[in-house]
Every structure is written in structure tokens, then in C-alpha cells.
């Protein structure tokens, strides 16, 4: 059995989406005073390695807690895009290289190598984004989800969020951002678990994402 953790740590100095406050991890109880340790965690629902449901953008669409847990588990494939540079576009030919594996995958995870910039100003750069043909492929092949090792599926400067909107307007799909170590997953299908915190009316949630091989 082989398991790889694809999740960034949550910390008070971690990267967050521009305009969002960083997490606060306050010591609420101590061994000395209370006989045990407990931490008060205050953070946004889209902190760190996290998942977006359709409700993130559309009030009448599905929240994370309304999905069956099976939505968060499935066969995944990593699409290698590490050779792309700032401002480039992820096109359909990237996916075509993997043939039928890309069609069979329930999750497509795009490896831009951007996780190596985590904790630096470069993480907020002009990372490559998927184009409309790739979005159409994801929708037409009925993926459970899409994931990337960057801070957003849309360009960081695009406040209109067109890729989010096209994915979420009518389709039951999740989007995962801020993954890490996708370069360790190889170029074949593997089991992928991306389990979000279970809270009511969830517009998003931090996840623990792992890759698993039997």
C-alpha cells in the first residue's frame, strides 16, 4: 500500500486568497490551567487545500454537505503541466496525451509545480489556467471534480470567475485548490480521497486530500 498526502498545512502565516484574513490558531485551554490542550481555530471556509461546491457561486445550487460522500472519492489522473510558464494556457492537447485514462478518470488534477512556490509572493503570480475546451471536456466526461496546485481555477486577477461559473452553473462537480506534491502521483490512474469538513450549508471547506495505491 502506498499513500501520499496532497494537503498543505494550515498555519497562521500561510498563503490565503487576496482580501482574506489568515487563520487564527489561539490556545484556548492549557495543560497547566485545564489539564488538557485545546485550540480555537478561526478561518475562512476556503482556507488552504480546500474544496468549492456549486453553492460557492450560486445560492440555489448544491452545498458540500448535500453531496453524497462518494462525490469525494474516485479514480484520479494527474495532468503534467509543469513546463508551462506564467501566462500560459492549459489546452486540450495536454489531456489528449493520456488517451483513455483521461476519459476514465473521475478527477483530473493539474500539476503546474506551483506548490513549490507556497509561502512566497510568487504563489500569487499569473499561473496557467485551463481553457474553455478543457472545461468542456471535464463537463462532458462527467468528472466528479477537478483540482490544481494553485490558489484558484480562474486567473487570480479575474474577479468575474468565468471558469467557476461554467463548472458550477448546472453541473454537480467540485473544484479543489491548493493541492501539493502532484508530481509524486505518476502518470496512471490512482485512488483519490478529498474529504471536506462536514458542516451545514457548506459553501466550501478545507479538505484532507490523499492519493492511494493498493
HELIX and SHEET records of a PDB file:
HELIX    1   1 UNK A   31  UNK A   34  1                                   4    
HELIX    2   2 UNK A   54  UNK A   56  5                                   3    
HELIX    3   3 UNK A   64  UNK A   66  5                                   3    
HELIX    4   4 UNK A   69  UNK A   72  5                                   4    
HELIX    5   5 UNK A   92  UNK A   96  1                                   5    
HELIX    6   6 UNK A  100  UNK A  104  1                                   5    
HELIX    7   7 UNK A  114  UNK A  117  5                                   4    
HELIX    8   8 UNK A  121  UNK A  124  5                                   4    
HELIX    9   9 UNK A  132  UNK A  140  1                                   9    
HELIX   10  10 UNK A  162  UNK A  168  1                                   7    
HELIX   11  11 UNK A  182  UNK A  184  5                                   3    
SHEET    1   A 8 UNK A   2  UNK A   5  0                                        
SHEET    2   A 8 UNK A 204  UNK A 213 -1                                        
SHEET    3   A 8 UNK A  50  UNK A  52 -1                                        
SHEET    4   A 8 UNK A 174  UNK A 177 -1                                        
SHEET    5   A 8 UNK A 145  UNK A 148  1                                        
SHEET    6   A 8 UNK A 107  UNK A 111  1                                        
SHEET    7   A 8 UNK A  73  UNK A  80  1                                        
SHEET    8   A 8 UNK A 190  UNK A 196 -1                                        
SHEET    1   B 2 UNK A  24  UNK A  29  0                                        
SHEET    2   B 2 UNK A  38  UNK A  42 -1                                        
SHEET    1   C 2 UNK A  89  UNK A  90  0                                        
SHEET    2   C 2 UNK A 129  UNK A 130  1                                        
END                                                                             
